[in-house]
Amino acid sequence: MLKYEIMTFVRGSSMRLVECGKRMRYFFSRNVAIRGIKRIDKRKIPSGDGEIRLFAVMRNESLRLPYFFKYYNDLGVNRFFLIDNNSSDDSRDIALSIENLHLYSTSLSYKSHWYWIEHLVSKYGRNHWCVVVDIDELLAYPNVEQLKLKDVCCYLDTFGANALRSVLLDLYPSGPLESGILRSEHNPFSILTHFDHDIKKTVYNFFDKSNWKHFRQETYVGGVRERIFGKNLPCHLSKISLFKNNGKVYLTPGMHALNGGDFPDISGITFHTKFLSDFIDEVDEEVQREVHYGDAIMYKIFQKTIRDRKQLSFFSENSIRYRNSSQLVSLGLMTTSTRFDDFGKSKYGNTNI
């Protein structure tokens, strides 16, 4: 009996040492990554609560940035925090032209991008509603055509929620990808007109690195990516693009899950505008860089499909043309509630809400 107790103790001690080593490496890498960030602008960052603040990393996003800023400014974002990671186009100049923006820069590998986001959200997002997105992601919610983001945050505050769950909805053109040519400042919705409805819900074990433990949460799979690139594509279609940083929650890399999240009776959509004509060149570049998840395994699957299928088009007879938020509610891709609809009507008295 003593022999087995000793063996159990030794095995447990070894596992604890391994976990301790992982945590030490994590915090070491995080500190190195944070030290590599440099502030570019000199604009004052106000203290105090109440602003809606957006955080993102960019690299060569001059095509999408003008509409990105217009979209989120119109939605009601008060302040932007962007990290430029080795852009070689005019992304930095475009960003600096935005008055309510603070720009940071780093030349480190994109593999450290989540350390950068965690740092800025922790430093400048505490007690604020935070939007964390990629530059090719546009957050929406029920009645987005009438309601501002501050209205949604007010609703969530009123009913004790601290995050909005959303589905990452890939949009694509009605023709081959090469036809999806976006001009700077143009609305990507004018080109990315269709989507797939076949989104499936599942549960996944995510990892909280602040508490160093796993937690289970809903996620989504399927959609056009599974139809075009296969079920082996490592992809979550869940997004927590909006949450309140009260210091008690943990947002996972990729914004796929939030530990400590209290979710409301509504859900949203995060539109994904990746699949434009520049996607093909981006895939080849990211395969070479190998800085995304799993040494860019997802991009390698993208590349194989693109090479195997000339004039690749995502469009099919089951593709649905995007119209408005109420359409997505009727399809079950986003959810609303009588309480939320009544909340909107009480604020605006709009019969369309």
Contacts in CASP RR format, 6 or more apart in sequence:
PFRMAT RR
TARGET T0000
AUTHOR 0000-0000-0000
METHOD contacts of the structure
MODEL  1
MLKYEIMTFVRGSSMRLVECGKRMRYFFSRNVAIRGIKRIDKRKIPSGDG
EIRLFAVMRNESLRLPYFFKYYNDLGVNRFFLIDNNSSDDSRDIALSIEN
LHLYSTSLSYKSHWYWIEHLVSKYGRNHWCVVVDIDELLAYPNVEQLKLK
DVCCYLDTFGANALRSVLLDLYPSGPLESGILRSEHNPFSILTHFDHDIK
KTVYNFFDKSNWKHFRQETYVGGVRERIFGKNLPCHLSKISLFKNNGKVY
LTPGMHALNGGDFPDISGITFHTKFLSDFIDEVDEEVQREVHYGDAIMYK
IFQKTIRDRKQLSFFSENSIRYRNSSQLVSLGLMTTSTRFDDFGKSKYGN
TNI
19 212 0 8 1.000
23 212 0 8 1.000
26 209 0 8 1.000
29 112 0 8 1.000
29 115 0 8 1.000
30 115 0 8 1.000
30 118 0 8 1.000
30 119 0 8 1.000
32 108 0 8 1.000
32 112 0 8 1.000
33 106 0 8 1.000
33 108 0 8 1.000
33 112 0 8 1.000
33 115 0 8 1.000
33 116 0 8 1.000
33 119 0 8 1.000
34 115 0 8 1.000
34 116 0 8 1.000
34 119 0 8 1.000
36 106 0 8 1.000
36 107 0 8 1.000
36 108 0 8 1.000
37 83 0 8 1.000
37 104 0 8 1.000
37 105 0 8 1.000
37 106 0 8 1.000
37 116 0 8 1.000
37 119 0 8 1.000
38 104 0 8 1.000
38 105 0 8 1.000
38 106 0 8 1.000
39 102 0 8 1.000
39 103 0 8 1.000
39 104 0 8 1.000
40 84 0 8 1.000
40 92 0 8 1.000
40 96 0 8 1.000
40 103 0 8 1.000
40 104 0 8 1.000
40 105 0 8 1.000
41 96 0 8 1.000
41 101 0 8 1.000
41 102 0 8 1.000
41 103 0 8 1.000
43 99 0 8 1.000
43 101 0 8 1.000
43 102 0 8 1.000
45 79 0 8 1.000
45 102 0 8 1.000
45 124 0 8 1.000
48 127 0 8 1.000
49 127 0 8 1.000
49 128 0 8 1.000
50 78 0 8 1.000
50 127 0 8 1.000
50 128 0 8 1.000
50 129 0 8 1.000
51 78 0 8 1.000
51 79 0 8 1.000
51 128 0 8 1.000
51 129 0 8 1.000
52 76 0 8 1.000
52 77 0 8 1.000
52 78 0 8 1.000
52 79 0 8 1.000
52 128 0 8 1.000
52 129 0 8 1.000
52 130 0 8 1.000
52 131 0 8 1.000
52 149 0 8 1.000
52 150 0 8 1.000
52 153 0 8 1.000
53 77 0 8 1.000
53 78 0 8 1.000
53 79 0 8 1.000
53 80 0 8 1.000
53 81 0 8 1.000
53 124 0 8 1.000
53 125 0 8 1.000
53 128 0 8 1.000
53 129 0 8 1.000
53 130 0 8 1.000
53 131 0 8 1.000
54 72 0 8 1.000
54 77 0 8 1.000
54 79 0 8 1.000
54 80 0 8 1.000
54 81 0 8 1.000
54 130 0 8 1.000
54 131 0 8 1.000
54 132 0 8 1.000
54 133 0 8 1.000
55 81 0 8 1.000
55 82 0 8 1.000
55 117 0 8 1.000
55 120 0 8 1.000
55 121 0 8 1.000
55 125 0 8 1.000
55 130 0 8 1.000
55 131 0 8 1.000
55 132 0 8 1.000
56 80 0 8 1.000
56 81 0 8 1.000
56 82 0 8 1.000
56 83 0 8 1.000
56 132 0 8 1.000
56 133 0 8 1.000
56 134 0 8 1.000
56 135 0 8 1.000
57 82 0 8 1.000
57 83 0 8 1.000
57 85 0 8 1.000
57 110 0 8 1.000
57 113 0 8 1.000
57 116 0 8 1.000
57 117 0 8 1.000
57 134 0 8 1.000
58 65 0 8 1.000
58 82 0 8 1.000
58 83 0 8 1.000
58 84 0 8 1.000
58 85 0 8 1.000
58 87 0 8 1.000
58 91 0 8 1.000
58 95 0 8 1.000
58 135 0 8 1.000
59 84 0 8 1.000
59 85 0 8 1.000
59 86 0 8 1.000
59 87 0 8 1.000
59 91 0 8 1.000
59 110 0 8 1.000
60 87 0 8 1.000
60 88 0 8 1.000
60 89 0 8 1.000
60 91 0 8 1.000
61 68 0 8 1.000
61 87 0 8 1.000
61 89 0 8 1.000
61 91 0 8 1.000
61 135 0 8 1.000
61 136 0 8 1.000
62 87 0 8 1.000
62 89 0 8 1.000
62 90 0 8 1.000
62 91 0 8 1.000
62 94 0 8 1.000
62 184 0 8 1.000
63 182 0 8 1.000
63 184 0 8 1.000
63 276 0 8 1.000
63 278 0 8 1.000
64 135 0 8 1.000
64 136 0 8 1.000
64 182 0 8 1.000
64 188 0 8 1.000
64 273 0 8 1.000
65 91 0 8 1.000
65 94 0 8 1.000
65 95 0 8 1.000
65 135 0 8 1.000
66 94 0 8 1.000
66 184 0 8 1.000
66 185 0 8 1.000
67 185 0 8 1.000
67 186 0 8 1.000
67 187 0 8 1.000
67 188 0 8 1.000
68 135 0 8 1.000
68 138 0 8 1.000
69 80 0 8 1.000
69 94 0 8 1.000
69 98 0 8 1.000
69 101 0 8 1.000
70 185 0 8 1.000
71 138 0 8 1.000
72 80 0 8 1.000
72 131 0 8 1.000
72 138 0 8 1.000
72 139 0 8 1.000
73 100 0 8 1.000
75 139 0 8 1.000
75 144 0 8 1.000
75 148 0 8 1.000
75 149 0 8 1.000
76 148 0 8 1.000
76 149 0 8 1.000
76 150 0 8 1.000
77 100 0 8 1.000
77 131 0 8 1.000
77 149 0 8 1.000
78 100 0 8 1.000
79 100 0 8 1.000
79 101 0 8 1.000
79 102 0 8 1.000
80 95 0 8 1.000
80 98 0 8 1.000
80 100 0 8 1.000
80 101 0 8 1.000
80 102 0 8 1.000
81 101 0 8 1.000
81 102 0 8 1.000
81 104 0 8 1.000
81 120 0 8 1.000
81 124 0 8 1.000
82 95 0 8 1.000
82 101 0 8 1.000
82 102 0 8 1.000
82 103 0 8 1.000
82 104 0 8 1.000
83 103 0 8 1.000
83 104 0 8 1.000
83 105 0 8 1.000
83 106 0 8 1.000
83 113 0 8 1.000
83 116 0 8 1.000
83 117 0 8 1.000
83 120 0 8 1.000
84 91 0 8 1.000
84 92 0 8 1.000
84 95 0 8 1.000
84 103 0 8 1.000
84 104 0 8 1.000
84 105 0 8 1.000
84 106 0 8 1.000
85 105 0 8 1.000
85 106 0 8 1.000
85 107 0 8 1.000
85 108 0 8 1.000
85 110 0 8 1.000
85 113 0 8 1.000
86 107 0 8 1.000
92 103 0 8 1.000
92 105 0 8 1.000
95 101 0 8 1.000
95 103 0 8 1.000
96 103 0 8 1.000
102 124 0 8 1.000
104 116 0 8 1.000
104 120 0 8 1.000
106 112 0 8 1.000
106 116 0 8 1.000
109 291 0 8 1.000
110 289 0 8 1.000
110 291 0 8 1.000
110 292 0 8 1.000
111 291 0 8 1.000
114 253 0 8 1.000
114 254 0 8 1.000
117 132 0 8 1.000
118 251 0 8 1.000
121 130 0 8 1.000
121 132 0 8 1.000
121 245 0 8 1.000
121 251 0 8 1.000
122 245 0 8 1.000
125 245 0 8 1.000
126 245 0 8 1.000
126 246 0 8 1.000
126 247 0 8 1.000
127 244 0 8 1.000
127 245 0 8 1.000
127 246 0 8 1.000
128 244 0 8 1.000
128 245 0 8 1.000
129 149 0 8 1.000
129 153 0 8 1.000
129 156 0 8 1.000
129 242 0 8 1.000
129 243 0 8 1.000
129 244 0 8 1.000
130 242 0 8 1.000
130 243 0 8 1.000
130 244 0 8 1.000
130 245 0 8 1.000
131 139 0 8 1.000
131 149 0 8 1.000
131 241 0 8 1.000
131 242 0 8 1.000
132 240 0 8 1.000
132 241 0 8 1.000
132 243 0 8 1.000
132 251 0 8 1.000
132 255 0 8 1.000
133 139 0 8 1.000
133 241 0 8 1.000
133 255 0 8 1.000
133 270 0 8 1.000
136 272 0 8 1.000
136 273 0 8 1.000
136 274 0 8 1.000
137 168 0 8 1.000
137 239 0 8 1.000
137 241 0 8 1.000
137 270 0 8 1.000
137 271 0 8 1.000
137 272 0 8 1.000
137 273 0 8 1.000
138 188 0 8 1.000
138 270 0 8 1.000
138 271 0 8 1.000
138 273 0 8 1.000
139 149 0 8 1.000
139 166 0 8 1.000
139 241 0 8 1.000
139 242 0 8 1.000
139 268 0 8 1.000
139 269 0 8 1.000
139 270 0 8 1.000
139 271 0 8 1.000
140 166 0 8 1.000
140 268 0 8 1.000
140 269 0 8 1.000
140 270 0 8 1.000
140 271 0 8 1.000
140 325 0 8 1.000
140 328 0 8 1.000
140 334 0 8 1.000
141 147 0 8 1.000
141 152 0 8 1.000
141 164 0 8 1.000
141 166 0 8 1.000
141 266 0 8 1.000
141 267 0 8 1.000
141 268 0 8 1.000
141 269 0 8 1.000
141 325 0 8 1.000
141 334 0 8 1.000
142 266 0 8 1.000
142 268 0 8 1.000
142 325 0 8 1.000
142 326 0 8 1.000
142 329 0 8 1.000
142 334 0 8 1.000
142 335 0 8 1.000
142 336 0 8 1.000
142 340 0 8 1.000
142 341 0 8 1.000
143 325 0 8 1.000
143 326 0 8 1.000
143 336 0 8 1.000
143 340 0 8 1.000
143 341 0 8 1.000
143 344 0 8 1.000
143 352 0 8 1.000
143 353 0 8 1.000
144 325 0 8 1.000
145 324 0 8 1.000
145 325 0 8 1.000
145 352 0 8 1.000
146 344 0 8 1.000
146 348 0 8 1.000
146 350 0 8 1.000
146 352 0 8 1.000
146 353 0 8 1.000
147 344 0 8 1.000
147 347 0 8 1.000
147 348 0 8 1.000
147 353 0 8 1.000
149 242 0 8 1.000
151 343 0 8 1.000
151 344 0 8 1.000
151 347 0 8 1.000
152 164 0 8 1.000
152 242 0 8 1.000
153 242 0 8 1.000
153 244 0 8 1.000
155 264 0 8 1.000
155 266 0 8 1.000
155 340 0 8 1.000
155 343 0 8 1.000
156 162 0 8 1.000
156 163 0 8 1.000
156 164 0 8 1.000
156 244 0 8 1.000
156 264 0 8 1.000
157 244 0 8 1.000
158 343 0 8 1.000
159 264 0 8 1.000
159 265 0 8 1.000
159 339 0 8 1.000
160 262 0 8 1.000
160 264 0 8 1.000
161 262 0 8 1.000
161 263 0 8 1.000
161 264 0 8 1.000
162 243 0 8 1.000
162 244 0 8 1.000
162 246 0 8 1.000
162 249 0 8 1.000
162 260 0 8 1.000
162 261 0 8 1.000
162 262 0 8 1.000
163 240 0 8 1.000
163 242 0 8 1.000
163 243 0 8 1.000
163 244 0 8 1.000
163 249 0 8 1.000
163 258 0 8 1.000
163 261 0 8 1.000
163 262 0 8 1.000
163 263 0 8 1.000
164 240 0 8 1.000
164 241 0 8 1.000
164 242 0 8 1.000
164 243 0 8 1.000
164 263 0 8 1.000
164 264 0 8 1.000
164 266 0 8 1.000
164 267 0 8 1.000
164 268 0 8 1.000
165 218 0 8 1.000
165 238 0 8 1.000
165 239 0 8 1.000
165 240 0 8 1.000
165 263 0 8 1.000
165 267 0 8 1.000
165 268 0 8 1.000
166 238 0 8 1.000
166 239 0 8 1.000
166 240 0 8 1.000
166 241 0 8 1.000
166 242 0 8 1.000
166 267 0 8 1.000
166 268 0 8 1.000
166 269 0 8 1.000
166 270 0 8 1.000
166 334 0 8 1.000
167 199 0 8 1.000
167 220 0 8 1.000
167 237 0 8 1.000
167 238 0 8 1.000
167 239 0 8 1.000
167 267 0 8 1.000
167 268 0 8 1.000
167 269 0 8 1.000
167 270 0 8 1.000
167 333 0 8 1.000
167 334 0 8 1.000
168 220 0 8 1.000
168 236 0 8 1.000
168 237 0 8 1.000
168 238 0 8 1.000
168 239 0 8 1.000
168 270 0 8 1.000
168 272 0 8 1.000
169 195 0 8 1.000
169 199 0 8 1.000
169 237 0 8 1.000
169 269 0 8 1.000
169 270 0 8 1.000
169 271 0 8 1.000
169 272 0 8 1.000
169 328 0 8 1.000
169 333 0 8 1.000
170 195 0 8 1.000
170 196 0 8 1.000
170 223 0 8 1.000
170 224 0 8 1.000
170 225 0 8 1.000
170 272 0 8 1.000
170 274 0 8 1.000
170 275 0 8 1.000
170 314 0 8 1.000
171 188 0 8 1.000
171 189 0 8 1.000
171 192 0 8 1.000
171 193 0 8 1.000
171 194 0 8 1.000
171 195 0 8 1.000
171 271 0 8 1.000
171 272 0 8 1.000
171 273 0 8 1.000
171 275 0 8 1.000
171 322 0 8 1.000
172 192 0 8 1.000
172 194 0 8 1.000
172 195 0 8 1.000
172 224 0 8 1.000
172 275 0 8 1.000
172 314 0 8 1.000
172 315 0 8 1.000
172 319 0 8 1.000
173 179 0 8 1.000
173 180 0 8 1.000
173 191 0 8 1.000
173 192 0 8 1.000
173 193 0 8 1.000
173 194 0 8 1.000
173 275 0 8 1.000
173 276 0 8 1.000
173 313 0 8 1.000
173 314 0 8 1.000
173 315 0 8 1.000
174 193 0 8 1.000
174 194 0 8 1.000
174 315 0 8 1.000
174 319 0 8 1.000
174 321 0 8 1.000
175 313 0 8 1.000
175 315 0 8 1.000
176 311 0 8 1.000
176 312 0 8 1.000
176 313 0 8 1.000
177 275 0 8 1.000
177 276 0 8 1.000
177 277 0 8 1.000
177 279 0 8 1.000
177 280 0 8 1.000
177 312 0 8 1.000
177 313 0 8 1.000
177 314 0 8 1.000
178 277 0 8 1.000
178 280 0 8 1.000
178 311 0 8 1.000
179 277 0 8 1.000
180 191 0 8 1.000
180 192 0 8 1.000
180 276 0 8 1.000
180 277 0 8 1.000
181 191 0 8 1.000
181 276 0 8 1.000
181 277 0 8 1.000
182 188 0 8 1.000
182 191 0 8 1.000
182 276 0 8 1.000
182 277 0 8 1.000
182 278 0 8 1.000
188 273 0 8 1.000
188 276 0 8 1.000
189 271 0 8 1.000
189 322 0 8 1.000
191 276 0 8 1.000
192 271 0 8 1.000
192 273 0 8 1.000
192 275 0 8 1.000
192 276 0 8 1.000
193 321 0 8 1.000
193 322 0 8 1.000
194 314 0 8 1.000
194 315 0 8 1.000
194 319 0 8 1.000
194 320 0 8 1.000
194 321 0 8 1.000
194 322 0 8 1.000
195 224 0 8 1.000
195 319 0 8 1.000
195 320 0 8 1.000
195 322 0 8 1.000
196 222 0 8 1.000
196 223 0 8 1.000
196 224 0 8 1.000
196 227 0 8 1.000
196 318 0 8 1.000
196 319 0 8 1.000
196 320 0 8 1.000
197 223 0 8 1.000
197 318 0 8 1.000
197 320 0 8 1.000
197 331 0 8 1.000
197 333 0 8 1.000
198 222 0 8 1.000
198 223 0 8 1.000
198 226 0 8 1.000
198 227 0 8 1.000
198 318 0 8 1.000
199 220 0 8 1.000
199 221 0 8 1.000
199 222 0 8 1.000
199 223 0 8 1.000
199 237 0 8 1.000
199 333 0 8 1.000
200 220 0 8 1.000
200 221 0 8 1.000
200 222 0 8 1.000
201 218 0 8 1.000
201 219 0 8 1.000
201 220 0 8 1.000
202 218 0 8 1.000
202 219 0 8 1.000
202 220 0 8 1.000
202 221 0 8 1.000
203 216 0 8 1.000
203 217 0 8 1.000
203 218 0 8 1.000
203 219 0 8 1.000
204 216 0 8 1.000
204 217 0 8 1.000
204 218 0 8 1.000
204 219 0 8 1.000
204 236 0 8 1.000
204 257 0 8 1.000
205 214 0 8 1.000
205 215 0 8 1.000
205 216 0 8 1.000
206 214 0 8 1.000
206 215 0 8 1.000
206 216 0 8 1.000
206 217 0 8 1.000
206 252 0 8 1.000
206 256 0 8 1.000
206 257 0 8 1.000
206 259 0 8 1.000
207 213 0 8 1.000
207 214 0 8 1.000
207 215 0 8 1.000
207 252 0 8 1.000
208 214 0 8 1.000
208 215 0 8 1.000
208 250 0 8 1.000
208 252 0 8 1.000
208 259 0 8 1.000
209 250 0 8 1.000
210 250 0 8 1.000
210 259 0 8 1.000
211 250 0 8 1.000
211 259 0 8 1.000
215 257 0 8 1.000
215 259 0 8 1.000
215 260 0 8 1.000
217 238 0 8 1.000
217 257 0 8 1.000
217 258 0 8 1.000
217 259 0 8 1.000
218 238 0 8 1.000
219 236 0 8 1.000
219 237 0 8 1.000
219 238 0 8 1.000
219 256 0 8 1.000
219 257 0 8 1.000
220 236 0 8 1.000
220 237 0 8 1.000
220 238 0 8 1.000
221 235 0 8 1.000
221 236 0 8 1.000
221 237 0 8 1.000
222 235 0 8 1.000
222 237 0 8 1.000
223 237 0 8 1.000
224 314 0 8 1.000
225 233 0 8 1.000
225 235 0 8 1.000
225 237 0 8 1.000
226 233 0 8 1.000
226 235 0 8 1.000
227 314 0 8 1.000
227 316 0 8 1.000
228 305 0 8 1.000
228 312 0 8 1.000
228 314 0 8 1.000
229 301 0 8 1.000
229 302 0 8 1.000
229 305 0 8 1.000
230 301 0 8 1.000
232 301 0 8 1.000
233 298 0 8 1.000
233 301 0 8 1.000
234 293 0 8 1.000
234 294 0 8 1.000
234 297 0 8 1.000
234 298 0 8 1.000
235 298 0 8 1.000
236 254 0 8 1.000
236 256 0 8 1.000
238 256 0 8 1.000
238 257 0 8 1.000
239 254 0 8 1.000
239 255 0 8 1.000
239 256 0 8 1.000
239 270 0 8 1.000
240 251 0 8 1.000
240 255 0 8 1.000
240 256 0 8 1.000
240 257 0 8 1.000
240 258 0 8 1.000
241 255 0 8 1.000
241 270 0 8 1.000
243 249 0 8 1.000
243 251 0 8 1.000
243 258 0 8 1.000
243 261 0 8 1.000
248 260 0 8 1.000
249 258 0 8 1.000
249 259 0 8 1.000
249 260 0 8 1.000
249 261 0 8 1.000
250 258 0 8 1.000
250 259 0 8 1.000
250 260 0 8 1.000
251 257 0 8 1.000
251 258 0 8 1.000
252 258 0 8 1.000
252 259 0 8 1.000
264 340 0 8 1.000
265 335 0 8 1.000
265 337 0 8 1.000
265 339 0 8 1.000
265 340 0 8 1.000
266 334 0 8 1.000
266 335 0 8 1.000
266 336 0 8 1.000
266 337 0 8 1.000
266 340 0 8 1.000
267 334 0 8 1.000
267 335 0 8 1.000
268 334 0 8 1.000
268 335 0 8 1.000
269 325 0 8 1.000
269 328 0 8 1.000
269 333 0 8 1.000
269 334 0 8 1.000
274 282 0 8 1.000
275 314 0 8 1.000
280 306 0 8 1.000
283 299 0 8 1.000
283 302 0 8 1.000
283 303 0 8 1.000
283 306 0 8 1.000
284 303 0 8 1.000
286 292 0 8 1.000
286 296 0 8 1.000
286 299 0 8 1.000
287 296 0 8 1.000
287 299 0 8 1.000
287 300 0 8 1.000
287 303 0 8 1.000
289 296 0 8 1.000
290 296 0 8 1.000
292 298 0 8 1.000
292 299 0 8 1.000
305 312 0 8 1.000
306 312 0 8 1.000
320 331 0 8 1.000
322 328 0 8 1.000
325 334 0 8 1.000
328 334 0 8 1.000
329 335 0 8 1.000
329 336 0 8 1.000
341 353 0 8 1.000
344 350 0 8 1.000
344 353 0 8 1.000
345 351 0 8 1.000
345 353 0 8 1.000
END
